[in-house]
Amino acid sequence: MNYRHAFHAGNFADVVKHLALVAIVLHLRKKEAPFAVIDTHAGRGSYDLEGEAASRTGEAANGIGRLGDLEGEGALADYLKLARGRGFYPGSPAIAAALLRPQDRLVAIEKHPEEVAHLKAALAGVRQARVEEADGYKRLAALLPPPERRGLVLIDPPFEAADEFAAEVGALHAGLNRFATGIYVLWFPIKSHAEANAFAGEVLNAGARKALRIDIDLGATVPVPGAKDRLAAAGLIVVNPPFGLAEEMGDHLARIAPLLSDRARADIRWLAGG
């Protein structure tokens, strides 16, 4: 495995991605009916921010570490409560698991055996969570539609393969064919705006009729010494976003972005159906 998220856990991209995850799960909880969360690239579930990997890059210090004593309401308050945990930063499956009700369910998929072992330990006390050792892209279609007929699919690949954008779009297309009403969250790095915009176009071609794009850009100067080649912008595309998510994320990111970098800006726009 070439990619280790431990180097990047808690960075600016995680902050925005996980805040959106919390906001969406809280929306699903507004109805008594059960829902499912499917995380296709779950990772290890929990990351030691004082460990060698995180300390080497300093990315968490310039992500969640920059939020300091920030307080918030709604999803922001819940996210901060979960993210500020005694030197460990929760991955997306741990965040989702913490927000499940007894009737809800999490399927966390990870293909790397070492990460799977850590993930099982991180979710060991969560009765509603199931860990699968598998390729999330290949496994997803078989899990859809979920029996609950309500739910969220998080597709958050490591982008270690050259065809990752195409694989992500392919997973979305297959998912929408089986579970058209599901909420899908697709994470992507922004190293080229042309490439990111082309990806957004392919998401629409995959059948998304309602799609919201959320970008966070730290600006030209990345606030980590010697990190000129480090990722400085990332995005999310939310297919079938909950009502009000655009406005809610806009409010939260207006508070967060200036803390991440004095040049940071957040851009939220409808790709379709807004």
N, C-alpha and C positions, 0 to 999 in steps of 0.2 A: 504494500500500500504506500503510495507516494504522499498522499495528503493526510495530515493530522490536524484536526480542528482545534486541538489543544493549543496550538500556536496562535489561534485567532479567536478563541472563545471570549465572549464579552466585549468584542470590538464594536465599532460604530454600526456595522451591518447587522450584527446580532441584536443590538439594542432596538433597532427599528423593526427587524423581522419578528422578534419576540414580543414587542409591544403590539404589533398587529395581530399576532397569534392570540394573545390574551384578549384583545378587543373582540375578536371573532368568536372565541369560545364563550365569552361572557354573553354575547348576543345569542348564541345557541342555547344557553342556559335560561333564557327568558321564558321559554316554553317548557312545560313539564315533560313533554315527550322526549324519550332518550335520543341520543345522537352518538355517532362514532367519529373518532379522530384517527386518521391513517397517516403515519409519518413514514415516507418511503426511504429516507436516508437519515436514520435516527441518530447515528453516532453513538457515543458512549453514555450520554444522559447527564453527566456531571463532570465538571472540569476544575482542576485545582489551579486557581489563579496565582498561587504562590509556588507552583511547581516550576521545573526547569524550562519547559516549553513556553509557558505563558510569560515567564520572567525574561526569556531571551528576546521576545518580540516587543513586549510592553504594550501590546494592542489593547488589552483589557483596561489598562490604566488610562488609555486614551479613548475608551468607550464607556462602559459602565462606570469606570473610575472617575470620569469627568462629571458625572451627575451629582456627586457630592451629597449634600443634604437636601436635594430637590424633593419637594413634595408635590403630589398631584391628586387628581380625583379620578374616579372610574377606573378604566383600564390602566392608566398610568400609575395610579396608586397600587393596584394589584401587581403590576409588573415589577415595580421597584421593591415591593415587599418580597417577591420571589427571588429577585436577582441579587439582592444584598444578603448573601448567606455565608457568613463565616469563612471567607476565603475560597469558597467553591461557587462556580457559576453554573446554573442549570441549563442543560440543552433543551431543545424544543420538546422532546418526549416527557422530560421531567416537569416542564412548565404545564403542558397539557394535562398530565396525570394529576398535578396538584389542584387542577380546577374541575376535575370530573366529579359528578354526583354519583350516587350508588347505581343509578340506572344507565349511566353512560359507559363508553368503552373506548379503549385505545389499542391500536395495533401499531407497534413500533418495529420497523423493518431495518435491518442492518446486515450487510454481507460480509464484513470483515470479522473473523472469529474473535480476535482480541477485543475489538470494540463491543461485540455482542456480550462477552463475559462481563464487561464493565456495565453495560446497559442493563443486563439482567439483575445485577446487584443494585443498580440505582433505582430500579422499579420493583424490587423484591416485595415491598410491602403494599403494593397497589393491586388489589384483587381484580380491578377492572382492566388491567393492562396485560397485554400479551406481546412477548418479544418473538420475532421470527428472524432466523438467520437465512437471508435470501437476497436476491437482487431486487430492489424495490421497483425498478422499471418493469421487470418481468412478472412480478408478483401482483402488482396493483390491480390489473383487470379482473383477476380471480376474486378479489375482495369486494368488487362492486357489482351491483349496488349493495350497500350494507343493509342488513335486516332492518335496521332502524329507519331507513329511508330518509335520514337527515344526517348531515355530517360535513366534515372538513377533511380535505386531502392536502397535506403539506408536501410539496416536491422541492426539496432543498439539496440538490446534488453538490458534490465537492468541486465540480468543474476541473477534474484532473484528466479528462478525456477530450480529445479534439472535437468530437461530435456531441458534446454535452447539450448544447442548445437544441439540436435536432432530437436528441433522446428525450429531453424534457417536453418538447412539443408533442412528440409521439405518445408519451405517457398521458398527456392531457387529452389528446384526441381520443385515445382508447377509453379514457375515463369518462369523457362526456358522452360517448356512445352508449355507455352502460349506466351512467348516473348523471343525467343532464342537469339535475337540480342541485347537485352538490356544490359546495364552496371549495374552490381550488386556490391554493396559494403557491405561486412559483417564484423562487428566489433566483436572482442572477447577478453576476458581477458586471460592472460597467467599466470596461477597459477601452472600449471604442463605442462612441455614441451611434455610429452607423450600424454596428453589429447589434447593439441593444435595440435600436429602432426596428431593425429587420426581425429580431426575435419577437418583438411586440406584434408586428404584422403577421408572423406565422401563428401566434397565439389566436388571433382573430380567424385566420384561415383554418385553424383546427376546430372551429365551431363555437367559439366563445361569443355569445350574443350580448353579454354584459361584462365588461372588464374594466378594472381600475388599476392604474399604474402609480406606484409610489416610489420615487427616487430620493436617495440621500447622497449628497455630493459634498465632500469636505473642502472642496476648492483646490486651487493649484498647489497649495502647500500642505502636505500631510504632516500633522503635528507629532511626528516621531523622528528623532534624530537619525539621519542616515537611511531613511526609508523612502527614498525617491521612487522606488519601483513598487512600493506596497500599494495594495488596493485602496483607492481613495473615493470610490463611488460604487454604489450598488442599488439594486432595485427589487421591487416586488410587483408581480401582477396578480391581482385578486380577481378570479372569475366568479361571477355570481356573488358579489360582495354584499354583506348585510346592509340594510337601509341605514344611512347615517354614518357609515364607516369613513367616507371621504372627509366629511366635516370633522369627525372625531379625531382622526389621525392628523388632520391639518392643525387642529388646536394643540394636540400633544407635541407635534414636531416643531411648532412655533416656539415652544419652550425648550425643547431638547437641542435642536440644531445649533443655536448659538453657544451652547456649552461644549459641544463636540469640537467645534473649531470656529474661530472668528470669521472664517470665510464660508462656513457650511451653509448649504441651502437645501431645502426640501421642496420637491415638486410633486404635486398630486394632480393627476389628470385622468379623465375618462377616455378610454380607448374606444369604448362602445357602450351604448345603452344608458349613459348618465343623464 
